[in-house]
Amino acid sequence: MEPLRVGIVGVGNISGIYLKNLAAFPETTVLAVADLDQARAQTVADQHGVPKALSPEQLLNDPDVELVLNLTIPKAHTAVAQQALAAGKHVYCEKPLGIQLPEAQSVIANAEMRGLLIGCAPDTFMGSGIQTCRKLIDDGAIGEPIAANAFMLCRGHETWHPSPEFFYESGGGPMLDMGPYYVTALVNLIGPVQRVTGSTRITFPTRTITSQPKHGKVIEVNTPTHMVGILDFENGAVGQLTTSFDVYSNRMDHIVIYGTEGTLVVPDPNGFGGTPTLRRRGGEPEPVALTHNFSQNARGLGVLDMAYAIRNGTSFLASGQLALHVLDVMTAFERSSNAEAHIHPAPFNARPIALVANAYPDAWAAMQNVA
């Protein structure tokens, strides 16, 4: 198949792994990169052998670019996506799809009106770790899923991130930062969410940056930093998710799925690999060998999947509709807490299909050659 021609807007830290993988995949090619700092865009283009370093406006209007990979900061995701759609480009966004639900809904509606595709990270749920867990559940290894616990607990970003202010602004916080990995994995493993009940708090009203180059700067915290919620899934399972920037240490598993016949410990949803652990009724916990491709950092796998959808008219997994459901669920935690009420996300009936074990063998082989 003819490689999909990709242009990347935003060349921050996350862009490196995308550039590496999209260059390795036979089905994709990066034609251009763009950034508000055009000198940085040129440096990245030179480092990765990308033909063009452009301004964002130039890239969005480049007739050779078919898909815009939107790696800008979260609060710019929807604006850049709308500009790309207006220019007739397909779009794949880094997570989350937006920081407010209405703006993300508008992006999806615009794409549908124009007949263009929207994809969105995370694509980690397409990796071998979670796909192996999906197969175990679909094969009945734990019986009927009845419950889940999930935890993302850390002390925040001000000790290591060079510019951590956004994480404590409206639209930041642990849920929109890390929640996409957890909620996407849970929806893939169990199914859509039909009700959310949440409680949230701001534990520390200010944070002091101890990393460089902003050491000593005091940040005012304007978004909840500890969020706990109950997820009622459409199939009847009940889950609990906690995300926090307020916790110094913990000993919790990332995700555990409980079934009528056993328990499954799911690897870190922020990675592609990991080792699942299965305990069947009456047995002991046992590690499970991975059954699927893409155990290493395969960011860009969602773009690869979109490339096939664009060329062949097929469906793809890391869709904008899935990302919109995930955003609806994540923002429901704070909406529920503020309203002291249950929140019902919009109906979503498109649980991602499971990947086959040998999905995209050419891309998988190419990754091994450049590892």
Secondary structure, 3 states (H helix, E strand, C coil): CCCEEEEEECCCCCHHHHHHHHHHCCCEEEEEEECCCHHHHHHHHHHHCCCEEECHHHHHCCCCCCEEEECCCHHHHHHHHHHHHHCCCEEEECCCCCCCHHHHHHHHHHHHHHCCCEEECCCHHHCHHHHHHHHHHHCCCCCCEEEEEEEEECCCCCCCCCCHHHHHCCCCHHHHHHHHHHHHHHHHHCCCEEEEEEEEECCCCEEECCCCCCCCCEEECCCCCEEEEEEEECCCCEEEEEEECCCCCCCCCCEEEEECCEEEEECCCCCCCCCCEEEECCCCCEECCCCCCCCCCCCCHHHHHHHHHHHHCCCCCCEHHHHHHHHHHHHHHHHHHHHCCCECCCCCCCCCCCCCCCCCHHHHHHHHHHC
